[in-house]
Amino acid sequence: MNAGGPLLAALLTVAGLGWCHTSEPPAPSAQVTRIEQLMSANRYPEAIAELRQALAEIPESAGLRLRLARALAADEQLSPAVDAFRHALRLSPGDGEARVDLAVLLTRLDRLPTAEAELKTALDNDPELASAHRILGKLRFREGKYDEAAGAYRRATEADTTFGEAWFDLGQALMKQNELDAAERAFRGAIATDSTDARFRDGLGFVHYKRRQFDAALVELESAVRLDPLYARAHFNLGNTYLRSGRRQEGGEQLEIFRRLDDQERRLYSLETSILQSPGEAGLFHNMALIHSERGEREKARRRYIQAVLRDSNFAPAYHNLGNLQLRQGRLREAMGLFRRALRADSTYVIAYRSLGNSYMRLKQVSAAVETFEHGLRHAPGNEDLQNRARIAREILADLERAR
């Protein structure tokens, strides 16, 4: 599949996705490096193709099988990813973290008994595997068995005292049981591992709120929204705390922010669910990217736009919007290349003519801008925005020519 040519490839920078390596490098190092670069750049279909080619030559490589499983999971192909993890675990049955990753996928597929069986196998092999205890706790929490969930989370923190996520989950389970003192200790344990995590601060703030210690709650909750302005729950808790403190206007503002963020998160969740059913549909990834752009999450938007064009190399809106992201980062030439790529995909995509013409104007290439706007008008002669831009560009060009 054409992913947009060398220009798009040049834009796909390394995002830093980590790998869980096996002890043996079964494929040539250059090939492994290439696969990891593709994965880090979110070019999952290409990584999957290369992995399958490598596995055709070395079918019993556990390392390559694990990479394939993670590439498929990242590409939202969850059922094939499960099969790949199972194959890898047949080759390396003692890989506990891979088994936990498999359990997480099974949970997303709502195959909870099978997920639990995998976690128990992992813990049989390594009773101190903190990640397995934590995911087992999440299964118990999902079932409403908060006491059992708390027990699993405690075992995770005992196995790894620096496991902030497990401390946080423990605090959540204890809150469900109204054990506020123990929940406070858990949230403080989480903060000790990472004082910049908004969720941990929000958890502690909510404990204070439940105790009606509103001043102490405000300290933590205001810190949480500063650390992560997109964390909806912190805005909700902060809004309610303001209201209980008599600060009605500020409370109302925070609750309005919460409603907006919550709506975005619900739409993202709905799209993620749809992707599980239709992982090859480019429009779903494009729509997720639009929401991330709306939230100011540029890197997440970029990743989703790339996933869209890798599924449909002629998806003009994704090329155009990816170009806009480049433009906001000051990469004018790269943006123009993506606008052109959008027009090659769909010559009637009028908005791309506007963006490309505007880019020429920024470069003071007024003649090229006029030509671009007029080309767009041939497809949409009634478009008033293009008409105005073309008129202004012509006037500027005429002034320049008279000045000569």
C-alpha positions as CSV (number, residue, x, y, z in Angstrom):
1,M,0.0,0.0,0.0
2,N,1.3,3.5,-0.9
3,A,1.7,5.4,2.4
4,G,2.2,8.7,0.7
5,G,5.7,8.5,-0.7
6,P,9.0,9.6,0.7
7,L,7.7,13.0,1.8
8,L,5.3,11.4,4.3
9,A,8.0,8.9,5.4
10,A,10.2,11.8,6.2
11,L,7.6,13.1,8.6
12,L,7.2,9.9,10.6
13,T,9.6,10.6,13.4
14,V,10.5,8.1,16.1
15,A,7.9,8.2,18.9
16,G,9.9,6.1,21.4
17,L,7.8,3.0,21.6
18,G,9.6,0.5,23.8
19,W,10.1,-3.2,23.1
20,C,10.4,-6.2,25.3
21,H,13.3,-8.0,23.7
22,T,14.0,-11.7,23.9
23,S,17.5,-13.0,24.6
24,E,18.3,-14.1,21.1
25,P,18.4,-11.8,18.0
26,P,17.0,-14.2,15.4
27,A,16.9,-11.9,12.5
28,P,19.7,-9.7,11.0
29,S,20.1,-6.6,13.1
30,A,19.5,-4.2,10.2
31,Q,16.1,-5.9,9.6
32,V,15.2,-5.7,13.3
33,T,16.2,-2.1,13.4
34,R,14.1,-1.3,10.3
35,I,11.1,-3.1,11.9
36,E,11.5,-1.1,15.2
37,Q,11.8,2.1,13.3
38,L,8.5,1.4,11.4
39,M,6.8,0.6,14.7
40,S,8.1,3.7,16.4
41,A,6.9,5.8,13.5
42,N,3.4,4.2,13.8
43,R,3.7,2.6,10.3
44,Y,2.2,-0.6,11.6
45,P,1.0,-2.2,8.4
46,E,4.5,-2.0,6.9
47,A,6.1,-3.3,10.1
48,I,3.7,-6.2,10.1
49,A,4.5,-7.0,6.4
50,E,8.3,-7.0,7.2
51,L,7.8,-9.1,10.3
52,R,5.8,-11.7,8.4
53,Q,8.5,-11.8,5.7
54,A,11.1,-12.3,8.4
55,L,9.1,-15.0,10.0
56,A,8.7,-16.9,6.7
57,E,12.5,-17.4,6.9
58,I,12.8,-17.8,10.7
59,P,9.4,-19.1,11.9
60,E,10.5,-20.2,15.3
61,S,11.8,-16.8,16.5
62,A,10.0,-15.9,19.7
63,G,11.4,-12.4,19.5
64,L,10.0,-11.8,16.0
65,R,6.7,-13.4,17.1
66,L,6.4,-11.0,20.0
67,R,7.2,-8.0,17.8
68,L,4.5,-9.2,15.4
69,A,2.0,-9.5,18.3
70,R,2.8,-6.0,19.5
71,A,2.6,-4.5,16.0
72,L,-0.8,-6.1,15.4
73,A,-2.1,-4.9,18.8
74,A,-0.8,-1.4,18.0
75,D,-2.6,-1.6,14.7
76,E,-5.8,-2.5,16.5
77,Q,-5.9,-6.0,15.0
78,L,-6.6,-7.6,18.3
79,S,-7.6,-11.1,17.4
80,P,-4.6,-11.7,15.1
81,A,-2.5,-10.2,17.9
82,V,-3.8,-12.7,20.4
83,D,-2.8,-15.5,18.0
84,A,0.6,-14.1,17.6
85,F,1.1,-13.8,21.3
86,R,0.0,-17.4,21.8
87,H,2.5,-18.6,19.1
88,A,5.3,-16.5,20.8
89,L,4.4,-18.0,24.2
90,R,4.6,-21.5,22.8
91,L,8.2,-20.7,21.9
92,S,8.9,-18.8,25.1
93,P,6.4,-19.9,27.7
94,G,8.2,-18.3,30.6
95,D,7.8,-14.7,29.3
96,G,5.6,-13.4,32.0
97,E,5.3,-9.8,30.6
98,A,4.2,-11.2,27.2
99,R,1.5,-13.3,29.0
100,V,0.3,-10.2,30.8
101,D,0.1,-8.3,27.5
102,L,-1.9,-11.1,26.1
103,A,-4.3,-11.0,29.1
104,V,-4.8,-7.3,28.5
105,L,-5.8,-7.9,24.9
106,L,-8.2,-10.7,26.0
107,T,-9.7,-8.2,28.4
108,R,-10.3,-5.7,25.7
109,L,-12.0,-8.5,23.7
110,D,-14.2,-9.2,26.7
111,R,-12.7,-12.7,27.1
112,L,-12.3,-12.3,30.8
113,P,-12.0,-16.0,32.0
114,T,-9.3,-16.7,29.4
115,A,-7.5,-13.5,30.4
116,E,-7.6,-14.6,34.1
117,A,-6.2,-18.0,33.1
118,E,-3.3,-16.4,31.4
119,L,-2.6,-14.2,34.4
120,K,-2.7,-17.2,36.8
121,T,-0.2,-19.0,34.5
122,A,2.1,-16.0,34.6
123,L,1.9,-15.9,38.4
124,D,2.5,-19.7,38.7
125,N,5.7,-19.1,36.8
126,D,6.6,-15.9,38.7
127,P,4.6,-15.2,41.9
128,E,6.2,-11.8,42.2
129,L,5.2,-10.5,38.8
130,A,3.7,-7.2,39.8
131,S,2.1,-6.4,36.4
132,A,0.1,-9.7,36.6
133,H,-1.2,-9.0,40.1
134,R,-2.3,-5.5,38.9
135,I,-4.2,-6.7,35.9
136,L,-5.8,-9.5,38.0
137,G,-6.9,-6.7,40.4
138,K,-8.4,-4.9,37.5
139,L,-10.5,-7.9,36.6
140,R,-11.7,-8.2,40.2
141,F,-12.5,-4.4,40.2
142,R,-14.5,-4.8,37.0
143,E,-16.5,-7.5,38.7
144,G,-17.2,-5.2,41.6
145,K,-15.2,-7.4,44.0
146,Y,-13.3,-4.4,45.5
147,D,-11.8,-6.3,48.4
148,E,-10.3,-8.9,46.2
149,A,-9.1,-6.2,43.8
150,A,-7.4,-4.3,46.7
151,G,-5.7,-7.6,47.7
152,A,-4.3,-8.1,44.2
153,Y,-3.1,-4.4,44.0
154,R,-1.4,-4.8,47.4
155,R,0.5,-7.8,46.1
156,A,1.6,-5.8,43.1
157,T,2.9,-3.0,45.3
158,E,4.6,-5.5,47.6
159,A,6.3,-7.0,44.6
160,D,7.3,-3.6,43.3
161,T,7.1,-0.6,45.7
162,T,7.7,1.8,42.9
163,F,4.7,0.7,40.9
164,G,2.7,3.9,40.9
165,E,-0.1,2.6,38.8
166,A,-0.8,-0.2,41.3
167,W,-0.7,2.2,44.2
168,F,-3.2,4.4,42.4
169,D,-5.5,1.4,41.6
170,L,-5.3,0.3,45.2
171,G,-6.4,3.7,46.3
172,Q,-9.4,3.5,43.9
173,A,-10.4,0.1,45.2
174,L,-10.2,1.3,48.8
175,M,-12.3,4.4,48.0
176,K,-15.0,2.1,46.8
177,Q,-15.0,0.5,50.3
178,N,-14.9,3.9,51.9
179,E,-11.6,3.1,53.6
180,L,-10.4,6.7,53.4
181,D,-7.3,6.4,55.6
182,A,-6.0,3.4,53.7
183,A,-6.9,5.1,50.4
184,E,-4.9,8.2,51.4
185,R,-1.8,6.1,52.1
186,A,-2.2,4.4,48.7
187,F,-2.5,7.7,46.8
188,R,0.5,9.1,48.7
189,G,2.4,5.9,47.8
190,A,1.5,6.6,44.1
191,I,2.6,10.3,44.4
192,A,5.9,9.1,45.9
193,T,6.6,7.3,42.7
194,D,5.6,10.2,40.5
195,S,4.6,13.6,41.9
196,T,3.7,14.9,38.4
197,D,0.9,12.4,37.7
198,A,-2.4,14.3,37.7
199,R,-4.4,11.1,38.4
200,F,-2.5,10.5,41.7
201,R,-3.0,14.1,42.8
202,D,-6.7,13.9,41.9
203,G,-7.1,10.7,43.9
204,L,-5.6,12.3,47.0
205,G,-7.7,15.4,46.5
206,F,-10.9,13.3,46.3
207,V,-10.0,11.7,49.6
208,H,-9.8,15.2,51.2
209,Y,-13.1,16.1,49.5
210,K,-14.8,13.1,51.0
211,R,-13.6,14.2,54.4
212,R,-14.9,17.7,53.8
213,Q,-11.3,19.0,54.0
214,F,-12.0,21.4,51.1
215,D,-8.9,23.5,51.4
216,A,-6.6,20.5,51.3
217,A,-8.6,19.1,48.5
218,L,-8.2,22.3,46.5
219,V,-4.4,22.1,46.8
220,E,-4.3,18.7,45.2
221,L,-7.1,19.2,42.6
222,E,-5.7,22.5,41.4
223,S,-2.4,20.8,41.0
224,A,-4.0,18.0,39.1
225,V,-5.6,20.2,36.5
226,R,-2.3,22.2,36.1
227,L,-0.4,19.0,35.5
228,D,-3.0,17.6,33.0
229,P,-5.6,20.1,31.8
230,L,-7.2,17.3,29.8
231,Y,-7.9,15.0,32.8
232,A,-11.7,15.3,32.9
233,R,-12.2,13.7,36.3
234,A,-9.9,16.3,38.1
235,H,-12.0,19.1,36.6
236,F,-15.2,17.4,37.9
237,N,-13.8,17.0,41.4
238,L,-12.3,20.5,41.4
239,G,-15.7,22.0,40.3
240,N,-17.6,20.2,43.0
241,T,-15.0,21.3,45.6
242,Y,-15.3,24.9,44.5
243,L,-19.1,24.7,44.8
244,R,-18.8,23.3,48.3
245,S,-16.4,26.1,49.2
246,G,-18.9,28.7,48.0
247,R,-17.0,29.6,44.8
248,R,-19.9,29.1,42.5
249,Q,-18.6,30.8,39.3
250,E,-15.3,28.9,39.4
251,G,-17.2,25.7,40.2
252,G,-19.5,26.2,37.2
253,E,-16.5,26.9,34.9
254,Q,-14.7,23.7,36.0
255,L,-17.8,21.6,35.5
256,E,-18.3,23.0,32.0
257,I,-14.7,22.0,31.2
258,F,-15.5,18.6,32.5
259,R,-18.6,18.2,30.3
260,R,-16.6,19.2,27.2
261,L,-13.7,16.8,28.0
262,D,-16.1,14.0,29.0
263,D,-17.9,14.3,25.7
264,Q,-14.6,14.1,23.8
265,E,-13.6,11.0,25.8
266,R,-16.9,9.3,25.1
267,R,-16.5,10.0,21.4
268,L,-13.0,8.6,21.5
269,Y,-14.1,5.5,23.3
270,S,-16.9,5.0,20.8
271,L,-14.4,5.2,17.9
272,E,-12.0,2.8,19.7
273,T,-14.9,0.3,20.0
274,S,-15.7,0.7,16.3
275,I,-12.1,0.2,15.4
276,L,-12.1,-3.2,17.1
277,Q,-14.9,-4.2,14.7
278,S,-13.4,-2.5,11.6
279,P,-9.7,-2.0,12.0
280,G,-9.2,-1.3,8.3
281,E,-11.5,1.6,8.1
282,A,-9.5,4.8,7.6
283,G,-12.3,7.2,8.5
284,L,-12.4,5.9,12.1
285,F,-8.8,6.7,12.6
286,H,-9.2,10.1,10.9
287,N,-12.2,10.9,13.2
288,M,-10.1,10.0,16.3
289,A,-7.4,12.3,15.0
290,L,-9.8,15.2,14.7
291,I,-10.8,14.8,18.3
292,H,-7.2,14.7,19.4
293,S,-6.6,17.9,17.4
294,E,-9.5,19.5,19.1
295,R,-8.0,18.6,22.5
296,G,-4.5,19.9,21.4
297,E,-3.0,16.5,21.5
298,R,-0.9,17.0,18.3
299,E,1.2,13.9,18.6
300,K,-1.8,11.6,19.1
301,A,-3.5,13.3,16.2
302,R,-0.5,12.8,14.0
303,R,-0.3,9.1,14.8
304,R,-4.0,8.6,14.0
305,Y,-3.8,10.6,10.7
306,I,-0.8,8.4,9.7
307,Q,-2.8,5.3,10.5
308,A,-5.6,6.6,8.3
309,V,-3.5,7.1,5.3
310,L,-1.7,3.8,5.8
311,R,-5.2,2.1,5.5
312,D,-6.2,4.3,2.5
313,S,-3.5,5.9,0.5
314,N,-6.1,8.2,-1.2
315,F,-7.7,9.5,2.0
316,A,-7.3,13.2,1.2
317,P,-8.6,14.7,4.4
318,A,-6.0,12.9,6.5
319,Y,-3.1,14.1,4.3
320,H,-4.5,17.7,4.5
321,N,-4.9,17.7,8.2
322,L,-1.5,16.1,8.7
323,G,-0.2,19.0,6.7
324,N,-1.9,21.4,9.0
325,L,-0.2,19.8,11.9
326,Q,3.2,20.3,10.2
327,L,2.2,23.9,9.4
328,R,1.5,24.6,13.1
329,Q,5.0,23.4,13.9
330,G,6.5,25.8,11.3
331,R,7.3,23.1,8.8
332,L,5.9,24.9,5.8
333,R,7.6,22.9,3.0
334,E,6.5,19.6,4.5
335,A,3.0,20.9,5.0
336,M,2.8,22.0,1.3
337,G,3.9,18.5,0.2
338,L,1.1,17.0,2.2
339,F,-1.4,19.5,0.7
340,R,-0.2,18.4,-2.7
341,R,-0.5,14.8,-1.7
342,A,-4.1,15.4,-0.7
343,L,-4.9,16.9,-4.1
344,R,-3.3,13.9,-5.9
345,A,-5.6,11.7,-3.8
346,D,-8.6,13.9,-4.6
347,S,-8.3,16.8,-7.1
348,T,-11.7,18.1,-6.0
349,Y,-10.8,18.5,-2.3
350,V,-11.2,22.2,-2.4
351,I,-9.9,23.0,1.1
352,A,-6.5,21.7,0.1
353,Y,-6.3,24.3,-2.7
354,R,-7.0,27.0,-0.1
355,S,-4.3,25.7,2.3
356,L,-1.7,25.3,-0.5
357,G,-2.5,28.7,-1.9
358,N,-2.1,30.3,1.5
359,S,1.2,28.5,1.9
360,Y,2.4,30.1,-1.4
361,M,1.3,33.5,-0.1
362,R,3.4,33.0,3.0
363,L,6.4,32.2,0.7
364,K,5.5,35.4,-1.3
365,Q,5.0,33.2,-4.4
366,V,1.9,35.2,-5.3
367,S,1.7,34.0,-8.9
368,A,1.7,30.4,-7.7
369,A,-0.9,31.2,-5.1
370,V,-3.2,32.8,-7.8
371,E,-2.9,29.7,-9.9
372,T,-3.7,27.4,-7.0
373,F,-6.8,29.4,-5.9
374,E,-8.0,29.5,-9.5
375,H,-7.4,25.8,-9.9
376,G,-9.6,25.2,-6.9
377,L,-12.3,27.5,-8.3
378,R,-12.5,25.4,-11.4
379,H,-13.8,22.6,-9.1
380,A,-15.9,24.9,-6.9
381,P,-16.7,28.1,-8.9
382,G,-19.2,29.2,-6.2
383,N,-16.8,29.0,-3.3
384,E,-16.8,32.5,-1.8
385,D,-13.7,31.9,0.4
386,L,-11.6,30.9,-2.6
387,Q,-13.1,33.7,-4.7
388,N,-12.0,36.2,-2.0
389,R,-8.5,34.7,-1.7
390,A,-8.0,34.6,-5.4
391,R,-9.1,38.3,-5.7
392,I,-6.8,39.5,-3.0
393,A,-3.9,37.5,-4.5
394,R,-4.6,38.9,-8.0
395,E,-4.6,42.5,-6.5
396,I,-1.3,41.9,-4.7
397,L,0.2,40.4,-7.9
398,A,-1.0,43.4,-10.0
399,D,0.6,45.8,-7.4
400,L,3.9,43.9,-7.6
401,E,3.9,44.0,-11.4
402,R,3.2,47.7,-11.4
403,A,6.0,48.2,-9.0
404,R,8.4,46.6,-11.4
